[in-house]
Amino acid sequence: MADRSFLDWPFFEPRHRSLKAALEAWCGTHLPVDHGDADAACRDLVAGLGAAGWLQHSAAGEGEVLDVRSLCLIRETLARHDGLADFAFAMQGLGMGAVSLFGTPAQRGWLERTRSGGAIAGFALTEPGAGSDVAQTATTAERVPGGYRLTGEKTYISNGGIADVYVIFARTGEGPGAKGLSAFLLPADAPGLEVVARIAVIAPHPLAHLRLDGVILPDSARIGAPGAGFKIAMSVLDVFRATVGAAALGFARRALDEALVRVQRSRVGGGCLADHQMVQGHLADMALEIDAAALLVYRAAWTKDQGAARVSREAAMAKLYATEAAQRVIDTALQLHGGDGVRHGFAVESLYREIRALRIYEGASDVQKLVIARNVLAEPGGIG
């Protein structure tokens, strides 16, 4: 059983503890799911999470404020039970993050569908030549009477091929680099939008390469002001990067649980594996990494929930440390399992595949270091 003492930390309120308990009960009944068909599994998960009310937390409704601590608790809990369930929940939030934060009343109509599980959302930012550096976005949105014509390609798009709606970023030319981007709400059935290829990765998730061949969108599809796309994208990531750390934390907690069971059952030299001091040292390192990650994740979430306009530094620290620490924790758990650690059907083997992508998406680890450094340099007493 994963440690729950962290719920007594001052970051949380009684409602967060109640949320965690209710979600644990739901997960115990509904997870894990069969990953044999990732598309079908994600559709079922979105429907199930919506029917149970969990997707209401994925985005803020009218008059509501997004609670990042709840987002993090949900992602951590789902990830500990089933990585695909975490993915399904997270993409409903990330995909609609721009609409939740900046959308018009008409655009926010999509939130009713994504928060109920009636529609699947996607976030189309990455391009073949523009991953970590969003300013290099090449997809264009050319002005036409009454709207825009979008042309370009997007790749590694989560929920690509099964999404009902995407938030997409394109160059509208108000300025150079990051200053000339805008965000748009793109229905998946828009003429000219093509799923060029599905992308297979080590931990199966719905991913695709998309092509926009003269897609026409009305002015009403633009989210926020012209040229505000970079600000919108960064504001969304500011919220959701901490939740990536929370998902990593869930993976790490599951790995420690699996390791504890393994070392107490495995017999070596007349005793159990847990009796060996070297093994105890590994367990201590794992527990330490998990608590340190949890502190960073929930500090970032708490800071945002207290009304901070931006938490770029805190979110980057949380995402960087939690994902890197989880990789180390899971690797140690796999090592303690011996040959079984790399066998299909064992939890640690699945966790080993699941964690790797988290160190890349929503800003790779090296990018997080740059974000942290720039914020430190910009602080009073810095040299930037």
N, C-alpha and C positions, 0 to 999 in steps of 0.2 A: 504494500500500500504506500503510495507516494506521500511524502511529508506534507502536512497541511498546516504546520505551525506558523507558516508565513502569513496565513490569513489573519493572525492576531497583530500583525504589524500595523502601525498607525496610518499606513497608506489606505487602508480599507475601512468601509462603513458596514453596518449590519446588513444592508441590502446586497453588498458584494458577497458576503458569506452565505446568504440565503441563495443567491444566484448560483454560486459554486456548488452548493449541496444539491440543488435541484438538477443542475446539469449533470453532475456525477451520476445521479439516479437514472436520468434519461440515457446517458451513454452506456451504463451497465446493461440496459435492456436492448438498445438499438445498434451498438457498435461492438466489434468492427463489422464492416460490410465486405462482400466479395469484390475483389479488385479485378476480376477476370476481364470485365468489360468496363474500362474506366469511364467512358462516356455515359453508359447506362447507370453506373454507380453514382456518378456526380449528379445526374438528373434526379435520381431517387433521393440522394442526400439533400439536395436543395429543396425538394418537395417535402421531405421529412422534417428538416430543420425549420422550414417555413410553417408547416402545420403545427409544430410544437411551440412556435413562438420565438425560437432562438434568433431567427433572422431579423426580428424587430430591433435587435441590438446592433445590427450590421451598419445601419445608417440612421441619421436623425430625422424623425418625422417633423411635420409642421409644428413650430413652436418648441421643439425639443433641442437639446444639446447633446452631441455625441459624447458618450461616457467611455473614455479610452481604457480606464481600468476594467470595465466590464468586457470590452473587446479583448483585452489581454487575457483575462481570466478564462473567457470562452475559448480563445485560440489555444491557450496552454492545456486546458482540459481536453478539448477535442483531439489535439495532437498526441496527447499521451495515450488516448484510446485508439485513434485511427488517423493516420496522416492525410488520407483522402477526405475525411470529414472536415478536417481543419482547412484544407484547400477549398472545399466547396463553400464553407462559411466565409472564409477570408475574401474570396473573389467577389462575393455579393457586396461586401463592404468596399473593397478597393475599386471594383468596377464602377460603383455608383458614388464613390467618394467626392468626385468633382460636382456631381449633381446635388448631393447632400449639403455640401459647403457653399456652392455658388449658383445652383440651379434656379431657374425661374419657376413660378407656380406650375406652369404647364409642363416643364421638364420634370418637375418633382413628381408628376403623375406616375412616372416609371418606378419611383420608390415604393409605391403601393404594391406593385407587382413583384419587385425583387425582394422586398421585406416579407412578403407572404409566401415566397417560394414559387410564385406563378410565372416568373421570368428569370432567366440566367444572364448575368452581367459579365462584361469583359472590359479590360483596360488596355488600350492599344497605344503604347508609347514607344517600345523598342523597335528599331529598324536594323536591317542588315549592316548598315554603316554607322549606326548611332545607337549604342547601347548605354554605356555609362555616361557619355557626354550628350545630354539631351539637346544642347545647343546646335549639334550637327544634324538635327532632324532635316530630312530631305523631302518628305511628303509635303506637297503643296496644296493649298486651298485658294484657288484663283477666284477672284470676284466675278460673278455673273449677275445679270438682272435678278434681283430678289433673293440672292443667296451665294453659294460657293460651289465650285467644281473641285473635287478632291482627287488627286492623282499621286500614287506612290505605293510603297510596300511597308508592311509591318511584320515582324517575326517574333517567335517565342511568345505569342499572345496566349495567355492562360484563358481557358474556356473557348479558344478559337475553334470554330466548327460546331459548337453547341450553344453558344451565347445567342440570346435574343436581341441584345443591344450592347453596343460598345461606346465607351468614351474614347475618342481618338484625338490625337494632337497632330497639327499640320502647320506648315509655314504660311503665314498670311502677309508677311513682309513689312510690318510696321517699323522694324528696325533690324539691325544685324544680329546674328546668333540667337541667343535666348530671347531677345526682345521682340522677335518677329513671329512668335508662335501663338496659336489660338487653339482652344479646346472645342470639340463638337460632340453632340450626341448623335450616334449613328445606328439606326435600326439594322439588324442583321439581314433583313430582306431588301435593303436598298439596292436598286439596279446598279451594277458596276462593281459591287463588292464581291470578291471571289476568294474562296478558301483554296489557295494554290497547293498547299501540302500540309498534311498532319505531321507533327514532329514527335518521334518516339524518344523518350528519355529513360534514365535508369530507374526512376520511381514513376511509374505510369500516371500521367495526368493529361487531361485534354489540352493540347498545345497545337498551335497552327501558325503557318505563314499566310498572311493575308495580302491581297492585291486590291488596290482601289484604282479602277480604270474609268476616270471621269465621273465619279459619284457626285450627283447633284444633291445638295442639302440646302434647305431654306435658311434665311437669317435666324429664324427661331430655333435652329439647331445649335447655334453657337452658344457655348457656356461662358458667361462672363463677357468682359469687354474684348474687342479685337486686340491682339498682342499680349493678352494676359495669360496665355497658355502655360508659360513656364512657371509663373507664380502659382497658378492653379495646381499644376503637377507637383510642385515642391510642397505646397500646403497639404495635399493629399498624402504624399510620402511622409511628411512630418508627423502625421498621425499614425500611419500604418507601419512605418519602420519599427516602432516599438513593439507592435503586435507580431512582427516577424520574430523578434527576439523572444516573445512569449511562446510562440509555436516551438522554437528551438528549445526553450526551457521545458516544454511538455515532453519533447522527444528525450531530453536528457534525464528527466525524472523517470520516465519509463525504462530507460537503459539502466539506471541505478537500481530500480526495483528488480529488473531481470537479473542483474549481477548479484544482488544480495541473495536472491533465491538460489542461484547457481552455486555460489561459493559456500553456502551453508549445507547444500545437499551433496556436493562433490566430495569424494573421499580421496585423500592423498596421504601416503605415509602413515597410516594408522589413525588419522584424524580427518577433519574436514578442511577444505581449502581455506575457509575463513580463519582458521587458527594460525595461518602463516603471516608473519609480520609484514612481508612484502605485499601480500594481498590486502592486508589492512591499510597499508600506506596508499595503495591505489584507491581503495574505498574512501579514505579520508580526502584524497585529492578530488575525487568525483563530487563528494558532498560539498566541499568548499567551492568548487567551480559553480555548482548549481545555486548555492546561496548568493554568491557574488553576482551571478547573472540575474537572479530574481530581484535583487536590490536595485540593479541598474534598470531593469525593465519597468518595475513598478514605480521607481522614482520618476522616470520619463512620463509614464501614464498619469501619475498623480500631478505632476507639474502642469501637464496640458489641461487636466481637469480643473485645476485651480484658476484657469483663465489665461495662462501664458499665451501670447500671440503666436510665438514660434518656440519649438523645442528641438531645433535642428541638432544642437550639440548633444542634448540628453538622449534623443532618439537614435542618433548615430552611435553613441557609446553603447546603448542598450543592444542595438542590432548587431554591432561588431562583436562585442564581447560574448553575448549570449550564443550567437551562431558558432563562433570559433570554439567556445568552451564546450558546447554541445557536441561538436565534432570530436573533441578530445575525450569527453565522457563516453560517448558511444563507441569510439575506437577501443577504449579500455575495457568496456563491457564485452565487446566482441572478443578481445584477447582472453579475457577470463573464461569465456565459453569454449575456448579451444576450437577444434574443428567444427563444432556445432555452430559457432559464430558466423560461419559463411554458408550455412545450409539454408536453402529455401524452407520456409515454414517456421523458422525461429525469429522471434521478435527483433533481436539485435541485428540480424541480417537485413530486415526490412528498414529498421531505423538507420542503418549505415547508408542505405541508398536514399532514404528520405532527406536526411540532413544536408546532403552535399549542395543541393540547389539553393538552400537558404543563405549560403555564403556568397551567392551571386546575385539573385534577383532583388529588386528594389534597392539597388546600389551595392555593388560588390564590396568586399571587405576593405580593399585598398581605397575605394572611393569614400568609405566611411571615415577612414583615417584622414583623408584630405578635408572632409567636412569638419571633423573635430579640430584639426590643426588650424584651419581658417578661422573658426570661432574662437579658439584660444588666442590667436594672434590679434584678433579684433577686440579683445577684452581690454579694459583699462590696464595699462602697464605692459601691454603687448607691443610688438614692433610693427604690426601691420596697420 
